[in-house]
């Protein structure tokens, strides 16, 4: 998940695209995967996971990596 976001830094990656690239096309409706893994990444990588500076959520759309 992090690799996809970093490869596309600054660009919005939709929920569907992220699910397809990381877990495959059979998991396109499993948005709970994204929330769980994003929370884990933020706890590991962000200085303040409650106020992320790099792993940005675009509500209702997807995620973006902002270096």
N, C-alpha and C positions, 0 to 999 in steps of 0.2 A: 504494500500500500504506500509506504513511504517512498519507495523507488519510483512509482508512477507519478506521485506528486512532485518529487524533486526533478525528475526528467522534464516535467512540464511546468517548471517554476513560474509563478506569476499568473498562470492560466487557470481558469475554473475547470475542474474535472467533475463532471456530473456523477451523481450517485450511480446511475446505470453503467456508465463507462468504467468507473472504479470497480464496481462489483464484477463486471464482465472480465476485466483485465486481471483481477486478483483471484477471484473465486470461480470464474467461468460463467457462461451464459445461463446455466440452470439456476443461478442464484440471484437473478436480477431484482427480485422482490425482497431480498434479505437485508434491508437497510439497517436492521439492528446490528449486523456484523460491523458496519461502518462506525456506528456510535461507540461500540465497545472497543474496537481497535484504535480509533482516534483518541479516545480517552486514555488508553494505555500509552500511546505514543506521546501524548501531551505530558503525562506524568513523568515520562522518562526524559523528554527533550526540552520542554519549555521551562523557563525559570519560574513562571507562575502559570500553572495549567489552567487556572480559572480565568486568566486573561492572556490567551495565547497571542504571540506576536508572529509566529511563523506558520503554524498549522491552523489556517483560517477556515471557519465554516461560513458558507454562503447559504443562509437559511432557505430550505426548500429546493435548493439547486445542487449543491455539492460541496467540494472542498478545494482549497487553493494553498500552495506552499509559497510563502512570501519570505524570501531570504533576508 
